[in-house]
């Protein structure tokens, strides 16, 4: 009989992407596998072609599916589920392993503020072809602005960039709302060297801009938005976002739980980064009549 002090029961189960337990299963088994951090669990990918006993008719049934079901059940794609907003997001296409910072012709940053919720800051850049790259993220909760400011500055500096190199540093409108003492969160960041300006907070058009930049590789539309693998929280967030049933062109608002799991803070920061444009100044020469 096994020694009860060291023996643990082993439970084996199979599952397909989708369904009511999709998010829990993905969090528990798929994410540790993708991140190479499996400790208490092991995920073994298995697709229809891995079982040589499957009959050809079964594969044809899967091939005749459409939308999220085909990607989930034929391709075994756990980054998709019913109601998913960003259905064209592909980890193998949009997540990059490396990026040469010298390719950047314009740097920018975006902040989504929180205390109980996460404060998220994304650092991104544009290359000479107009592609956007989100190259780094800072995401922490229960921190004061001064602590965030120090960490954000360190994140920016490790890419050979300083704050004054940023074409824009935008934040959500709540950062500029006056508190009971008359101060703003933006003013607190300003004391630490960050000149924040209000982001474009139009939700519908912001999400549409992200969708446009993700492209659609299945239809031959090339993406122009890429995310570095170090932006783990952003990469985890995007596939989990759902359509708002009361406003289909919007993403369903979702908050993190008490332990900080889930939430859409990273996605909001991405929306600010993509939808907000740099200031342009037009100079015209006045001529007399």
Helices and strands as residue ranges (DSSP letters): H 22-25, I 26-30, H 31-35, G 48-50, H 56-63, H 67-69, I 70-74, H 91-94, E 95-96, G 101-103, E 106-112, E 119-126, E 132-140, H 145-157, G 163-165, E 166-171, G 173-176, H 185-190, E 197-198, H 203-214, G 217-219, E 225-228, H 232-238, E 243-244, E 247-251, H 265-275
